[in-house]
Amino acid sequence: MRKPFIVGPVATGRKFIGRKEYLSKIKEFTKYGNAGCMSVCGLPRIGKTSIVKKAFKFSSKKILSVFVDLAAMTTFYDLWKTIVKELFDQLEKLGVSFYFETIKTKIEDACNNSIYEELRECLIDFFRELSKEKYKCVIAIDEFDYIARGVFGNDQQCGVYLNCLREIFSQRPDIRASLIVISRRDIASLESRYAYGSTFHGVCQVIAVFGFSDNDYNEYLDILKGNKVNLGAKTLKDIETYGGRSPFLLAQIGNYLCENAEKQDIKEFVRNRGMIKYYNDLVKILNDEEYFDSMIKIFVGPKYDLKPHDVNTLENLGYIYYIKDGDNFKVMSLSKDFTSYLHELIMLDENRVIWPKLNQVELHLRQIIEKVLIKKFGTSWENDIRSIYKTKFAYHNGYRNFIRLDKADDYIDTVKRKYKGKTYMLLKVLSVWELRNLITYFWQDGISAYFSWCSQNELVKKLDLLQRVRDPLAHTNPEYLEDYEIRDAGIYCDEIITKSSL
């Protein structure tokens, strides 16, 4: 079977799916009469480069377009030598390059000798002359994040060079030229870290690229149907779980289904080496950019000091988006499986703790409960817990008054299957509200002795607040904790740890 989807390289022709909204905005920005700067940002492999290249189809001979990759450049001067050479190649094809030979030589000399002032003046003259001859230039610079790796020099030099771009493409009414920079980080973030004194982001029209829209996703499914893939309910659910709206993940899954139409089970394919590498690349970026903790607070918890600004930043970068869930909106990430992967990273990494105080309290509560259960049932207490659940709480939503045994078992099984040698006992995977329920259920069996300083009702209220702190934002209404609640949670943690001694 043929592979109908592109995985990795730029998607072109019939293998380019949808993205009409982005194409429309970019084409409008680059049309003949316009000038200015645009920033196209988003996650790696979300389709930024494919979208911009698709939009770079100009029918007018008066529009000169150049697409360059900053990752292949060594300096600001190397970048401009490449851009000017590309422009002159097009001018030569039009038979008019001889008009600009003198200024081309000056630009090359300035680049070869790294003379910034001369380069700046020559570039302004060059673009001004092109505009006089009714030529419009559209320049796209891919991998613009490489300014973080010193391609534009130190912070001060980078600031100067970005302001040069700002001036040429947005501050000169006599220059008709547009600039598009493509990056995974927004320009404001790059600028604040790596470009002293730059105000480049202030003139950029920003387009944040996200995953497939509903229309794009339906077009993707239509391609699968056209390749004889039977899209039953289970297959559709698995595609949504493991692919989300990520063009990169969906392309891998789609090609697999088209090549293995008789199997119709993508679980044999997902979590492959390529997918895990992509997940790890995203996690590395999140760590490097210091956004990882915010992602964990949103999807795993605790969210004790999560601020709306943190969530908005991740939304603007494309790491999260919202879907309608009943009367509320639910926070989603790249895919449901990527969210599960984040959860696994935290559960498996004992050294990665978002709020140590709450982790200490949870460990303390588990130890108290385990001591009481061993005293009551012996070392086989887990079997007794399961028996209680089956006889008293296995009815519809009965777990709300005890523990979510099925979910706990599913998670333990997943850990055993995916991570050989790693095991968990039941208490380890229970949430604060489940620990609260166990404390209430076994209050008269010895647990009350550990909380003589507090009534059962008072303790329940304290644990309910700690559960709100523990809850990830993704699984509740998007409500943020008030400062006083964060303060009270800290006090309750201290009380439980110091007053309920083991």
N, C-alpha and C positions, 0 to 999 in steps of 0.2 A: 504494500500500500504506500502511496506517496505521503509525504509530510506536508500538510497544508499550512503549517504555521512556522514562522521564523523564531528561533530561540537564540538570543544573543546578538547577532548582527542587526543592522538597521533593516526594518521592515519596509519593503517597497512593493509597488505594483499591486497585484491582487492579494498579496499577503499582508498588506496594510489594512487594518480593520478600523473603521469608524473615525473617531476623534474629530468630528466635524466642528464642534464648538471651538476647539483649540486652533484648528486650521483656519477657521473664519477670522479669529482675532489676529492671528499672525499675518494673514494675507492683507487684512485691513491696515495693519500697522506698516507693512512694507510697500504699500501701493505707491504709485509713481510720485505723488506730490508730497509725501510725508518725510519727516526727519524725526530723530529722537532715539531713545534707548529703551530696550525691553529686556527684562530678566525672565527667563524660562527656567523654573526650578522644580525639583521633585525628587523622589526616591531613585536610587540606581535601578536601571532596567524597567522603568515605568513608561518609557516611550518618548522621552523628551527629544532625543536626537532624531528619531524617525519622524516625529511630527514636524520639526523645523525643516528637515530636508524635504519632506513632502510639500511643505508650503513654499519651498524655494523652486517653484516652477514658474518662471516669468516669461511671458510671450513677447514683451516689449524689448526691442533692441536698445532702448534707452535706459534699461535697468541693468547694471553690472552687479553680479552677486558673487560673494566669496564665502566659503565655509572652511574654517580652519579649526584645528584641534590644539588647544593650549598645552595639552599633555606632551605633544611632540615638539614644543618650543623650549628653548633654553633661557631666553631673555625677552624683555619688552621689545628690543631692537630686532631680534630674530622674528618675532611675531609680525612686525611691520614690514620687514623684508619679504616675508611670505605673502602677506596680504597684497602688497604693491605689485609683486611679481604676478600674482593671480589676476589682478586687475589689468595689468599690461598685456597679459596673454589674451584677454578678451578684447582689449582695445586694438591689438594687432589683427585679430580676426575681423574686426570692423574696419580695418584699414586706416585708423586715425591715431595710432600710437605715436607717430612722429611728432605730433603737436606737443607731446608731453615729455619728450626724451630728456630735455635739460633738467627738468625738476625731478625726473626719475633718478638721474645720476646724483643729484644733490641728496635725495632721500637715502640712496644706497651708501653714499659716503658718510652721512650722519649715522646710519646704522652700523656701518663697519667700524667707525671710530667711537661709537657710543656717546655721541654729543646730543644730549636731550634737547637743549634749546633750539639747535638748528633743525633737528628732526621735527619738533613741534611746529615750527614756522613753515617748514617745507610741506608738511602734511596739510596744514590749513590752506596753503597756496594751491596744492594739488587738488584737493576736494573743491575748493572755490572755482578753479578753472574747469573742472569737470562739470560743475553746476552751471557755469556760464554757457557750456556747450550742450546744456539740457540733458546731461547724464545724471541718473540717480544711482547711488551706491547702496547696496545692502550687504552688511558684513555680519556673519555669525561666528561667534567664538565658542566652541564646545569645550567641555571640561574646564570651565572657568574656575573651579575649585583649586586649580593648580597654583593660583596666586598664594595659597596657603603653604605651598612647598617652595616658595622663594623664587618662582619664575619671574616675578616683577621686583625682585630684590628685597631689601629689608623693609620694615614697616613704613619708614619715611619715604623711600623711593616708590613703594607700592601706592602710597597715598597720592604722590605727585602724578604717577602714571594713570591712575584711575581718574583723577581730575582732568587729565589731558583728554581721555576718552569722553568725559562729561562735556568738555568745551567743544570738541570737534563735532560731536553728534547731537548736541542739544542746545548749545549756546550761540551758535553762529547762524544768523538768519540767511546768510549768503551761501550756506552749504546745504545741499540736499543729500543727506546720507542717513541711513538707519543702522543701528547696531543692536544685535541680539546676542546676549550672553546666556549660555546654558550651563547650569550647575545643579548639584544636589542640595546645596545650601542657599538660602536667600542672600542676596547681595548685602543687605544690612548686617547680617551675621558675619559674613566674610570681612566686610569693611571694618567692623568694630574690633575685630581680632588682628587683622593683618595689614591694615592700611591707615596709617596715622594721618589725620587731617583731611581725609577724603569725604566728599559729599555726593559721591557718584550715585548711591542708592536713591537719593532724593529726586533724581530725574528719570528713574527707571519705571516704566509700566511693568507690573509684575503679573506673570501668569504662572500659577501653581498647577502643575500637572498631576492629576490623580489617576487612579485605575479606570477601568472601563466604566462607562455610563451604562444605564439599563439598555439603551439602544445598541451600544457596542457589544454588550454581553449577549444580547439576543442574536446579533449578527454572528458572533462566535458560535453560538449553539446551532445556528442554521448551517454553518460550515460543517460542523460535526454530523448533522443529519444528512447533509449532502454527500458525506463520506461513509454512509451506511452505519453510523454509530447509533445504536438503540439507546435513546435517552430515557430510561426508566426512572422512577422516583428515586431509587437508591443511587444510581449513577449521578443524577442531577445534584443530590444532596452531597455526595462525595466531591464533585467538582467544586461546589460552593465552599465546602469545608477546607479543601486543600489548595484551591486556586484563588478563592476570593474574587477580587476584581483585578488581580495583578496580571498584566499582559504576559509577563515572563513565565509565571507559574502556569497560567492557563495554556500557554503555547506548548509547554512540555507535556502537560496532561493531555491536551488535544492530540498531539502527534502520537502519543502512546496509545490512546484510544483508537485512532485511525489505523494504526499498525497492528493492533490486537483487538479488532472489533468483536471477535468471538468471546473474549474474556469478560469485558465490561466491568472489570474490577480494578480500580486504580490504586487500591491499597497495596497491591504488590509493587507498585511503581513509586509511590510518593515517599517522601523522606529519603530520596536518593542522594547521592553525593553532591550533585549539582544544586539541589534544593537546600541541603544543609549548609553548603558553602554560602549560598545566597543569604540564608538566615543569619549565619555567622558574620557575614560582611555587614549586614544591617546592624547587628548588635555592636560590632566594632565601631561603626560610624556613630551610633548612639552613645557609646562610651567616650569616644574621642571628642564628641561635641557636648558631652555632659548632659545628654537628654535621657540616658538610660533609666536613671532613677525615676524620672517622671513617667516614662512608659510603664515601669513596673507598678508605680502607684496607681496608674489608671487601670491596668489590666489584672494585676495580682494583689496589690495592696501591700501595706496600709497606705491610705491616702491622707494621713493625718495632717500634712502641711502642704498639700497640693493646692496650687493657685490657678485661677482661670487663665492667667498669662501663660503658664506652663502648658496647659491644654491647647490654647490657641496657637502657640508656637508649633507644637507637634502637628496640629491640624494644617497649618499653613505649609509645613514641610511635606505633608502627604502621608505621615505615619498613621494618622487616625482619620476616620470620617464617621458620619452619623447616618443611621438608618432608622426609619420609623418602627417603633415597637409598641403597638397598642396606642395609648395616649401619650407616650413619651418617646424620646429618641435614645437609641442605644449606641454606645461608642464601639466602633469596630476598628480593627487594624488591617494589615495587609491581607490576612486570611484568618479564619478560625484556628487553623493549624499553627500559624505563626504565633497567635496568642497563647495556644497551648504550649508551644516551644518556650516562650518567655516564662511561663509558669513552671515548666520543668527545670529551666536554668536556675531559678531561685530555689526551688525545693531541693535540687541536687547539690547546690553550692552552699554548704553550711556557713561559709565565710561571707556570703553576700547577704547582708542584713540591712533593710531599709530603715527600720526604727528599732534599734537594739532593745530598748526598754520594753516594747510590746512583745518581742520575741522571748525575752526573759520571763515575762508574765505567763505567756502561753506554755513555756516549758515548765514553769512552776506549777501551774494548774494541772498539767498532764501528770506530773509526778505525784501530786496530791491524790488525783483520781486513781492512778494506778495503784498506789499504796492501799487505798480503801478497797479497791476491787480485788486485789490479791488477798487481803485479809478476809474478805467476804467469800470469794469464790476459789481462791487458790490461783496457781499459775495458769490455769485454763480459763481465766476470766473472759477472754475474747469470745469463746464459744457461748458463755452465758449471756453476754451482751447480744450476740446474734440471736439467741433463743428468745430473749426479752423482746427484741425488735420484731421477730416473726410472729410472736403470740399477741403482742399488744399494739404494735405501731406499723404493721405492714399494709394497713389499709390506705386508701387514697389520701395522700398528703399527711399521713400520720407521722411521718418522719419529722415534721416541724416541731413535734413535742419530744423528740428523742434525738436520733442521729440519721444522717442521709447515708445509710449503709451501702446502697447500690452504687452511689457516686464514689464513696471511699474505696470500695472494692475495685471499681473500674480504674481508678487512678493507681492503686497499688499494682494491679495487673499490668497496666501500661508501663510503669516503672520497671517491673520485673522483665517484661518482654523487650523493651527498648534499651535498657541499661543493665546488662548482665552483672550479677553480683551485688546490685543495689536493691535492698529490701526495706520495707516500712511496716511498722506495726500500726494497728488501727488508730490509736490515739494521735499519732504523728500527723495524720492527714485530716483530722477533724478541725472544724472552724471554731471560733470563739463561741458562737451561739450553740453549737453542739456540745461544747465543754460545759456551757451554762446549763444545758438541759440535763446532762449527766450529773452535775453538781446538785441540781434540784431533785432529780430522781433518787439519788443516793444520799440525800441530806441527812436522813436519820440513821444511816449505816456507818457513820463515822466522819463524814465530810464536814459536818457542822462544827466539829471540834477544832478544825483548822481556821474557822472564821468566827470565833467567839467574840471578836471585836466588832462584828457586823451582823445585822439580821439578814435572813435569807432574802427578803424583799429588797433591802438596800443593796445587797451584793448583786442581785439580778439587774437592778438599774445601772450599777457600775459596769457590769459586763455587757449590757446592751449598748452602752456608749462605746466601750472598747470594740464591740462588733462593728459599729458604725465607722470607727477609725480603721478597722481592719478591712472593711468592704472596699473592693476596688471600685473606681468610678464607673467602670464599664457595666457592672451588673446591678446598678441601682439607678434611681433618678439622679440626674446630674446635679447633685447638691454638694456644695463644699462645706466643710466644717468651719464653724465660727472659731475665732481666737479663744473664746472662753471654753469651748468644748475641747480644744486641743490642750489647753491648760488643765482642765479637769481630768482629762484622760491621763495626763502625766502624773497627776496627784494620785489617781486610783491605782496606777501601775506601782507607784512607790509604796502605797498602803498594802497592796496584796503581797508584794515581795518582802516587805519588812515585818508585817504583822502576822502573816500566815506562815510561820516557820515550819520547816520540815523536821 
